[in-house]
Amino acid sequence: MSHMIAAFVAERPAAEAVARAIGGAPIFRLRHDAFLVVPVTDDAFDAVFAARGESEPVNPEFWRLTHALAEIANECSAHGAIAYVETDYFGGAGVQGAAAWRDGRVIVPPATDEAGPINAALAAVGLMPANGCDAFDTLGLGAVRRMDAFDDMTPVT
């Protein structure tokens, strides 16, 4: 089975700021009451490219997090802490990546590994594990396996 997503995670003010900055992207609530998810869809990625020009990934392990997206997260973190999460797994093998920003500075530098970076970034922005789950599953990211899964969800207003 595969798991391939790219998204920002933040509380409402910061999530709204990121959504505006990446072309009016939709915002979704998964399982957590306070934290929202802003997927970095192809449309959002294209909007960032149109607004800020071509941008390379922050490191070769990331498939979506470019320097331009990291700059946007840094700028929008004036509205609250922001985590970026991405996964690229198939058949249990793969990599995850994450980073986090608060108050216009990096609080978790972009990192990739087989496991761990996402939970570290989510903890840094204040999302604590609950009900015996890690932060990833507390938020509900395990249920969203592909970017097109967001197409079947209703955005928050």
ROPAPA-756065 format. One record per residue: x, y, z of N, C-alpha, C, O in turn; residue in one letter. Coordinates in steps of 0.2 Angstrom, whole numbers, plus 5000, padded with zeros to 4 digits. Layout:
BEGIN
XYZXYZXYZXYZA...
REM end
This chain:
BEGIN
500449945000500050005000500450065000501050065003M500250114997500650184997500350235001499750235003S500750285003500550345006500950395004501650405005H500650445000501050504997500650564998500150574994M500850605003500450665004500950725005501550715007I500750785004501150845006500650895008500150915005A500750925014500350975017500651015023501150995026A500351065024500451115030499951095035499351075034F500151095041499751085047499851145052500351165054V499251175054499351235059498651245062498151215059A498651285067497951305069497651355065498051385060E497051375065496651415060497051475058497051485052R497251525062497551585059498151575054498151605049P498551525056499151515052498951475046499251485041A498451425047498251385041497951425036498051415030A497551475038497151525033497751565030497651575024E498251585033498751625030499151585025499251615019A499251525026499651485022499151465016499351475010V498551455017498051435011498051495007498051485001A497951555009497951615005498651625001498651634995R499151615004499851615001499951564996500451584991A499651514996499751464991499151454986498951404984I498851514984498351514979497651504981497251474977G497551514988496851504990496651424991496151404990G497151384993497051314994496551304999496451345004A496151244998495651225003496051205010496651185010P495651215015495851195022495451135024494751135023I495751085027495351025030495451015037495951025040F494950985040494950965047494950885047494550855043R495450855050495450785050495150755057494550765058L495550735061495250705068495450755073495150745079R495750805072495950855078495550915078495450945072H495350935084494850995084495251065082494951105079D495851065084496251125084496651135078496751195075A496951085075497451085070497051065063496751025062F497251105058496951105051497551085046498151095048L497351055041497751035036497651075029497051075027V498251095026498151135020498551095015499251095015V498251055011498651005006499051055001498751104998P499651034999500051064994499851024987500250984985V499251044985499051004978499451034972499851074973T499351004967499651024961499451094959499851134957D498851114960498651184959498951234964499151284962D499051214970499351254975500151264973500351314973A500451204971501151214969501251254963501651294963F500751254958500751294952500651364954501051404951D500251384959500151454961500751484964500951534963A501151444968501751464971502251474965502651524966V502251434961502751444955502651504951503051544949F501951514950501751574946501951644950502151694947A501851634956501951694961502651714962502851764963A503051654963503751664966504251634961504851644962R504051604956504551574951504851514953504651484958G505251484949505551414950505851414956506251464958E505851354960506151344966506351274967505951234965S506951264969507251194970506951164977506851204981E506951104977506751074984507351094989507851104987P507051094995507551115001508151065001508651075004V507951005000508550954999508250894994507650894993N508650854991508450804986507950754989507550724985P507850744995507450694998506650714998506250674998E506550784997505950814997505650814990506050834986F505050794989504750794982504250854982504150874976W504050894987503650944987503951014990503851064988R504251004996504551064999505051094996505651074996L504951154993505451194989505651254994505351264999T506151284992506351344995505751394995505651435001H505451404990504851454990504351434995504051474998A504151374995503651345000503851355007503451375012L504551345008504851355015504751435017504651445023A504951475012504851545013504151565015504051605020E503651545012502951555013502851535020502451575024I503051475022502851445029503151495034502851515039A503851515033504151555037503751625038503651645044N503551655032503151715033502551705036502351745041E502151655035501551645038501551625045501051625049C502151605047502151585054502151645059502151635065S502051705057501951755061501251755064501051785069A500751715060500151705063500051645067499451625070H500551605068500551545072501051495070501251495064G501151445074501651395072501351345066500751335066A501851325061501651295055502151235055502751245055I501851175053502251115051502151105044501551115042A502651075041502551045034502650975035503150955038Y502250935032502350865032502250835025501850855021V502650785023502550745017502850675018503250665022E502450635014502650555014502750535007502450565003T503150485007503250445000503350375002503950355002D502850335003502950265005502650225000502050244997Y502950164998502550114994502750044997503350034997F502250004999502449935001502849945008503249895009G502749995012503049995018503750025018504050045023G504050035012504750065011504650135009504150155005A505050185011505050255008505250305013505650285018G505050365013505350415017504750465019504250475015V504850495024504450555026504850615028505450605029Q504550675027504950735028504550785032503950785031G504850825035504450875039504950935041505550935040A504550995043504951055045504451085049503851075049A504651135053504151185057504451255058505051265058A503951295058504151365059503751405064503151385065W503951455067503551495072503951565073504551565073R503451615073503751685073504251695068504751735070D504151675062504651695057505351665058505851685055G505351605061506051565061505851495061505351475063R506351455059506351385058506451355065506851375069V505951315067506051285074506151205073506451175078I506051175068506251115066506451115059506051125054V507151115058507451115051507151055046506951005049P507051065040506851015035507250955036507950955036P506950895037507250835038506850775035506250785035A507250725033506850665030507150605034507750605036T506750555034507050485037506450435036505950455033D506550375037506050325036505450335041504950325040E505650365047505150375052505350435057505950435058A504950475060505150515065505050595063504850625068G505250615057505250685056504550725057504450775060P504050685055503350715055503150725062502850775064I503150675066502950675073503350735077503150765081N504050735075504450795078504150865077504150905081A504050875070503750935068503050955071502951005073A502650895071501950905074502050925082501650965084L502450895085502550905092502850975093502651015098A503251005089503551065089503051125088503051175091A502451105085501951155084501351145089500851185089V501451105093501051095099500451035098500051035102G500550995093500050945092500350885096500850855094L500050865102500250815106499850745105499250745103M500250695105499850625104499350615109499350645115P498750585107498250565111497950495110498050475105A497650475115497250405114497750355112497450305108N498350355114498750295112499050295105499350255103G498950355102499150365095499750415095499850445100C500150405090500650455089500350525086499750525085D500750575085500450635083500150635076499650665074A500550595072500250585065499550555065499150575061F499450505069498750475069498250515073497650505072D498550545078498050595082497750645077497150655078T498150665073497950715068497450685063496950715061L497550625061497150585056497550575049497250565045G498150595049498550585043498550515040498650505034L498550465044498550395042497950375038498050335034G497450415038496850395034496850435028496450415023A497350475027497350515020497950485017498550505018V497950445012498450405009498750435003499350425001R498350475000498550504993498250574993497750594996R498550614989498350684988497550694986497250734988M497450644981496750654978496150634983495550644982D496350604989495850594995495550654997495050654999A495950714996495650774999495050794994494650834996F495050774988494550784983493850764986493350794984D493850714990493250684992493050714999492550695002D493350755002493250785008492950855008493050895002M492650885013492350945013492850995016492950985022T493051045013493451095016493051135022492451135022P493451155027493151195032493051265029493351295025V492551305032492451375030492651425036492551485035T
REM end
